[in-house]
């Protein structure tokens, strides 16, 4: 059995990583692939703790401790979900992964330290970065909050999302990073999914 492929969807809050993960997974399944959909923070015990601490209403956590929490969750996620699925020949499609820590946690922590604590996490076979202007992304976040409830996360402000958009743009164009593709996330749901699928085709899927 051949090894599977590992694909990460990245982008600022409201860029569409969650909805596009589902749409891309269905498109890949339609081509006969077996797909594991997952996300970070993960659904494991460490990931649930990290997600709780992202809530704006939660007791503040030192940002270095939060970065370590995300790194610990990532290693557990790789060991318990990602690696077994890849070994079984599946496509693993994750909503956020390593680049998210490099962008988000590096706003408050020394960037090289953030990379060091995540050094054991394997780089994906393909990283798809959804680019959406921060103003549009926050409009989507506000609309989602109205539908699903008022819960606000600590990074969901326009100023922080503008900083994150710049960080993602810089990372996405770093030529030392393998197999990173930037996708315009401002189009229709169908158009963005098509662009994501084309990027997957480019690596042989």
C-alpha positions as CSV (number, residue, x, y, z in Angstrom):
1,X,0.0,0.0,0.0
2,X,1.4,3.4,-1.0
3,X,1.6,6.1,1.6
4,X,-1.1,8.8,1.6
5,X,-0.8,12.5,1.1
6,X,-0.9,15.2,3.8
7,X,-2.6,18.5,2.9
8,X,-3.0,21.6,5.2
9,X,-5.4,24.4,4.6
10,X,-4.2,27.7,6.1
11,X,-5.4,31.3,6.4
12,X,-6.6,34.0,8.7
13,X,-9.9,33.7,10.6
14,X,-12.8,33.9,8.2
15,X,-10.6,32.9,5.2
16,X,-12.7,29.8,4.6
17,X,-10.4,27.0,5.7
18,X,-13.1,25.0,7.5
19,X,-15.8,25.2,4.8
20,X,-13.3,24.6,2.0
21,X,-11.8,21.6,3.9
22,X,-15.2,19.9,3.7
23,X,-15.8,20.8,0.0
24,X,-12.3,19.7,-1.0
25,X,-12.7,16.5,0.9
26,X,-15.9,15.7,-1.0
27,X,-14.3,16.5,-4.3
28,X,-11.4,14.2,-3.6
29,X,-13.7,11.4,-2.4
30,X,-15.5,11.8,-5.7
31,X,-12.3,10.9,-7.4
32,X,-12.0,7.7,-5.4
33,X,-9.7,8.9,-2.6
34,X,-10.2,8.0,1.0
35,X,-9.9,11.2,3.0
36,X,-9.5,11.9,6.7
37,X,-10.8,15.4,7.6
38,X,-9.2,16.8,10.7
39,X,-8.3,20.2,12.3
40,X,-6.1,22.0,14.8
41,X,-6.5,22.5,17.6
42,X,-7.4,18.8,17.4
43,X,-10.3,16.9,19.0
44,X,-7.9,15.3,21.5
45,X,-7.6,16.3,25.1
46,X,-4.7,18.8,24.5
47,X,-6.5,20.3,21.6
48,X,-9.7,20.7,23.5
49,X,-7.8,22.6,26.2
50,X,-6.1,24.8,23.6
51,X,-9.5,25.6,22.0
52,X,-10.9,26.5,25.4
53,X,-8.1,29.0,26.0
54,X,-8.7,30.7,22.6
55,X,-12.1,31.9,23.8
56,X,-12.0,35.6,24.7
57,X,-14.0,34.9,27.8
58,X,-11.4,32.3,29.1
59,X,-8.9,33.1,31.8
60,X,-5.9,34.6,30.1
61,X,-3.0,32.2,29.4
62,X,0.6,33.3,29.0
63,X,1.2,33.4,25.2
64,X,4.3,31.3,25.5
65,X,2.4,28.6,27.4
66,X,-0.3,28.8,24.7
67,X,2.3,28.3,22.0
68,X,3.6,25.2,23.9
69,X,0.1,23.9,24.2
70,X,-0.4,24.1,20.4
71,X,2.9,22.4,19.8
72,X,2.1,19.6,22.2
73,X,-1.3,19.2,20.6
74,X,0.3,19.0,17.1
75,X,2.7,16.2,18.1
76,X,-0.2,14.2,19.6
77,X,-2.3,14.9,16.6
78,X,0.4,13.7,14.2
79,X,1.0,10.5,16.3
80,X,-2.6,9.5,16.9
81,X,-4.4,10.7,13.8
82,X,-2.3,12.0,10.9
83,X,0.5,9.4,10.7
84,X,-1.7,6.3,11.1
85,X,-4.0,7.6,8.3
86,X,-1.0,8.4,6.0
87,X,0.4,4.9,6.6
88,X,-2.9,3.5,5.6
89,X,-2.8,5.3,2.3
90,X,-5.4,8.0,3.1
91,X,-5.3,11.6,2.2
92,X,-5.2,13.7,5.4
93,X,-6.8,17.1,5.0
94,X,-6.4,19.4,8.0
95,X,-7.9,22.7,8.8
96,X,-4.8,24.6,10.0
97,X,-1.4,23.1,10.9
98,X,2.2,24.2,11.3
99,X,2.0,27.5,9.4
100,X,-0.8,28.7,11.8
101,X,1.6,28.5,14.7
102,X,4.3,30.3,12.8
103,X,1.8,33.1,12.0
104,X,-0.3,33.3,15.2
105,X,2.1,32.4,18.0
106,X,4.9,34.4,16.4
107,X,2.9,37.6,17.1
108,X,3.6,37.3,20.8
109,X,6.7,34.9,20.9
110,X,10.1,34.9,19.3
111,X,9.5,33.4,15.9
112,X,12.6,31.1,15.9
113,X,11.5,29.7,19.3
114,X,8.0,29.0,17.9
115,X,9.7,27.1,15.0
116,X,12.0,25.2,17.4
117,X,9.1,23.9,19.6
118,X,7.4,22.7,16.5
119,X,10.5,21.2,14.8
120,X,9.4,17.6,15.2
121,X,6.1,18.2,13.3
122,X,6.4,16.9,9.7
123,X,5.9,19.4,6.9
124,X,2.8,18.7,4.7
125,X,3.0,17.4,1.2
126,X,0.9,20.4,0.2
127,X,0.0,23.6,2.0
128,X,-2.9,25.6,0.6
129,X,-3.0,29.2,1.8
130,X,-6.4,30.9,1.3
131,X,-5.9,34.7,0.9
132,X,-8.7,36.9,1.9
133,X,-8.4,40.6,2.9
134,X,-8.7,41.1,6.7
135,X,-11.8,43.3,6.4
136,X,-13.7,40.7,4.3
137,X,-12.6,37.9,6.7
138,X,-13.8,39.8,9.7
139,X,-17.1,40.5,8.0
140,X,-17.5,36.7,7.6
141,X,-16.5,36.1,11.2
142,X,-19.2,38.6,12.3
143,X,-21.8,36.9,10.2
144,X,-20.9,33.5,11.5
145,X,-21.1,34.8,15.1
146,X,-24.6,36.1,14.5
147,X,-25.6,32.6,13.2
148,X,-23.8,30.4,15.7
149,X,-23.5,32.6,18.8
150,X,-21.6,35.5,20.3
151,X,-18.4,33.6,21.3
152,X,-15.4,35.7,20.5
153,X,-11.9,34.4,20.2
154,X,-8.8,36.2,21.3
155,X,-7.4,36.8,17.8
156,X,-10.7,38.0,16.2
157,X,-10.0,41.7,15.9
158,X,-9.4,43.6,12.6
159,X,-6.0,44.8,13.8
160,X,-4.7,41.3,14.7
161,X,-6.1,39.8,11.5
162,X,-4.4,42.5,9.4
163,X,-1.1,41.5,11.1
164,X,-1.8,37.8,10.5
165,X,-2.6,38.4,6.8
166,X,0.8,40.0,6.4
167,X,2.5,37.1,8.2
168,X,0.7,34.6,6.1
169,X,1.6,36.5,2.9
170,X,5.3,36.5,3.9
171,X,5.3,32.8,4.8
172,X,3.4,31.8,1.6
173,X,6.1,33.4,-0.5
174,X,9.0,31.9,1.4
175,X,10.8,29.9,-1.3
176,X,12.5,27.7,1.3
177,X,9.1,26.1,2.1
178,X,8.1,23.3,-0.1
179,X,4.8,22.9,-2.0
180,X,3.0,26.0,-0.8
181,X,0.2,27.3,-3.0
182,X,-1.6,30.6,-2.5
183,X,-5.3,30.5,-3.4
184,X,-7.6,33.5,-3.9
185,X,-10.2,32.9,-1.3
186,X,-12.5,35.8,-2.3
187,X,-14.3,34.0,-5.1
188,X,-17.5,31.9,-4.9
189,X,-17.4,28.7,-2.9
190,X,-17.3,26.6,-6.0
191,X,-14.5,28.6,-7.7
192,X,-12.3,28.4,-4.6
193,X,-12.8,24.7,-4.3
194,X,-12.0,24.2,-8.0
195,X,-8.7,26.1,-7.5
196,X,-7.9,24.0,-4.5
197,X,-8.6,20.8,-6.4
198,X,-6.3,22.0,-9.3
199,X,-3.5,22.5,-6.7
200,X,-4.1,18.9,-5.5
201,X,-4.0,17.7,-9.1
202,X,-0.6,19.3,-9.5
203,X,0.9,16.9,-6.9
204,X,-0.6,13.9,-8.6
205,X,-4.0,13.5,-6.9
